Amino acid sequence: MKKYLSVIAACVLVSACSTSSTGRQQLTLFSSGELNKMGVSSFEQLKEKEKINRDKRTNEYVKCISTDIVKQISSTSDIKNWEVVVFESEQVNAFALPGKKIGVYTGILKVAETPDQLAAIIGHEVGHVLERHSNERMSSGQLAQIGMQVADAALASQNVQYRNAWMAGLGLGVQYGVLMPYGRTHESEADIVGQKLMAKAGYNPEAAIQLWRNMAKVSKGAPPEFLSTHPSSQTRIKQLTNNLPNVQGSYRNANKATCKK
């Protein structure tokens, strides 16, 4: 038990050494090199598993917007190192991975009705990478697992009655009280960071708000926010609306984007 407690203490100390661009303290136990390798490996597996869209116009459209967003965080010489793949699927989804990988499913192109709205999506996903959210999620999951092992050992050493029931309750507490809110924090942060990136790239940041109105129409039947890893569409709309004054200056000063659908 002392060993586990020492590991937890060390993890807490490490968490104070990393801060997101929004000023939030982060728990990041993995190196960027480790995460990049994982991201590249996962992307290669996905390319083998999923059907890749080969339509020239669609690919040029998605890559044009992705390049505009990536320009805001990468040097000119590094932009070519980002790989963008369009997957042929009805999934309303997109993602970015450590290792400079971006994936967009054709299903989301029906929800993102304009280049500005697609820029909001890609900005959001790149925001996850920029803020090291994959690292945080893996780190918090590992720390939660260690904590559960310590709790189980403590209950066993005391011969606590109904130990399994206590452990099940602790598991639910960790899931709904820690990990899910952590996920919602990441999503909200990626929304704000993505809105900033799209504005700097010359895309109207108000489009991020309309995007989530569109998303609300296709996500009916979603679980309540406290049972989800994502904020509700209404929460996101409110947060993005409140953030508009912080990014409108960047949009006014930017060269307007020219990517065509």
N, C-alpha and C positions, 0 to 999 in steps of 0.2 A: 504493500500500500504506500509506503514511504517513497518507493520508486515512482509510482504513478503520480503522487502528489508533487514530486520534484519536477516531473515532466510538465504538469499543468502550470506550475509556477513559472517555469521557463517559457512556456507558450504565452503566458500573460505578459511577461516582460518583452517578448518579441513583438507582441501586438502593438505596443506603444511606439514602436520604431517605424511604423508605416502610416502614412496619411494620404487620403484621397485628395483630388484637386478641389473638392468641396469642403475640405477641412475635417472630414470624418476619420477617426482612428480606425485602423484596419489590422486584422489578424492575417498575416501572410507568412506561412511557414515554408513555402516552397520557393525555389529559385526560379527566375524568369526562364533560364535554360531548360529546366525540367518541364515547365508549363509549355514552352514552345515545342518541345519534342512531342509531348502529349497531343497538342493541338494539330501538329502536322500529321501524326499517325492517325488520329481520329478522322481528319479530313480525307486522307487517302483511302481509308476504309469506307467512308461514306461515298466517295466517288465510284468505288467498285460496286457498292450495294445499290445506289440510287441511279435512276435514269437521268442522264445529263441532257439538257436542252441545247440543241445545235442551231436554233434559229438565229441567223446573223443579226437581224435588227434588234431582237430582244436582248441578245448578249451585249451588243454595242451600247444599248440604252442603260442596262444595269451597270456595266463597267464604266461608262462615262460618269454616272453619278457617284459610284464607289470611288473613282479616282479623285473627283472633286472633294469628297469627304476626307479621304486619306491624305490629301495634300495639306490638310490643316494640322496633321500630327507627324508627318514624315518629311524628310529632306527630299529634294528633287531626285537625287540618285537612288533613294530607297523606295520610291513609289512603285517602280517596276517589280519589286520583290513581293508585292501583295498579289495573291492569287484570288480571282473572283470567278465563281462557278454558279451557273443558273441550273437548278434542278427541276426537271419536269414532274410536277406533282401538284395536286389540288390543296396540299397543306398551306394554310395561311401562316407562313413562317419565314424567318430569315435568321441568320446567325453570323457571328464573327468569332474566330478562335485565336488564341495565342499562336504565334508562328506566322502571322500575317495572312490569314485565310478568311474569306468572306463567302457565304453561301446564301443564295436567294431562291426560294421556291416560287414557281410560276403562279401558284395560288394566291400569293400575297399581292401580285401585280393587279389583281382584280379589285382589291380593297384599296390599295394605294393608287388613286385615280389620276394623280399628276406627278410630274418629276419632283416637285417640292415635297409631296407626301412620301414618296419613296426615299427621298433624301433624309426625311425624319426617321424612317425605319433603319436605314443603313447607318445613320449617325448614332442612333440608339445602340445598335449592335457593336459598332466600333467603340462606343463609350464603355461598354462592358469590358472590352479588352484594355482600353486605356486606363481604366480604374482598377484593374487586376481583380475583377469579381470572381473569376474562376479560381484563382488562388485562395481568395477568402472563403469560398464555398467549400473547397476541399479541406482547408485548414480548420474551419469551424466544425465540419463533419468529423474530422479526426479528433478534435478536442472533445466534442460531445461523446464520441465513442469511449474515449479514455475516462471521461467523467462517469459514464454509465458503468464501466468496469470497476471503478473505485467504489461507487455506491453499492454495487452488487457484492463486492468483497466485504464492505463494512456491514451490510445486512447479514451476510453469511457468518461473519465472525461473532455477531451478537445473537445468532439463532433467532432472528426476528420472525414472528409468525406472519403467514401470508406474504412471504418474501416475493414470490412471483407476481402477486397482485401489485405490490409496491413498485416493483421494477417496471411493470406494464404502465403504471400511472406516471412514473418518472419519464418513461419513453415518450408518452403523449405530451408531457410537459415540455420536453426538449423540442419535439417536433413543432408544436403549435405556439410555444412560448418563446422559442429562440430561433430555430432554423427558418421557419416560414416568414416571420417578420424580417429576418435578415435578408431573405430573398426579395421581399417587397421593398426594402431599403435599396437594394441593388437596382431594382427595376426603376424606381423613382429617380435615383441618381443618374442612371443611364439615360432616362428621358431628358433630364436637365442638361447633361453633358452633350447629348445628341442634338438637342435644340440649339446649343451654342455652336457646335460644329457646322450644322447646316446653315446657320445664319452667316458665319464667317465664310462659308463656301458660296454664298450668294443665293441661297434658297430661302424663301419666305418662311420665317419661324412660326407664323400663324397656321401654316399647313399642318404642323404637328398636332394642333388642336382638332382640326377637321379630320385628320387621320383617325384619331381615337373616337370621334363620333361615328365614323365608318365602322371601326372595330366593334363598337357597342352593338351595332346592328347585326353583326355576324357572330357575336359571342353570347347570345341569349341562352339562358340555362347554365351559365357559369356558376361555380360555387360561391358562397359568400366570401367577402374579402378576407375575413379572419381565418378561413379554411383554405386559403390559396397562397401560392408563392408570388402571385402578381397582384398589384393594386387593382381596384375596379377601374373600369373605363372612366367613370365620373370623377374618381380621385385623380386620375392622370390628367384629365381635361382641366380640372381646377388647378393642379400644380403647374401645368404648362402655361395656362393663362396668367397665373401670378408671376411666372418667370419671364413673360414677354418683355417687360420694360428693361430687363437685364441684357437682352440679346438684340433688341431692335436697332441699337446703335451699330452693332457689328454688321447687321444686314444692310443698313443704309450706306455704310462705308465700303462694302464689298463690291467686287465686280459681279454683276448678276450672272447666274448660271445659264448656260446655253444648251444643256442636254435636252434632247427631244424624245418624246415617247414614240 
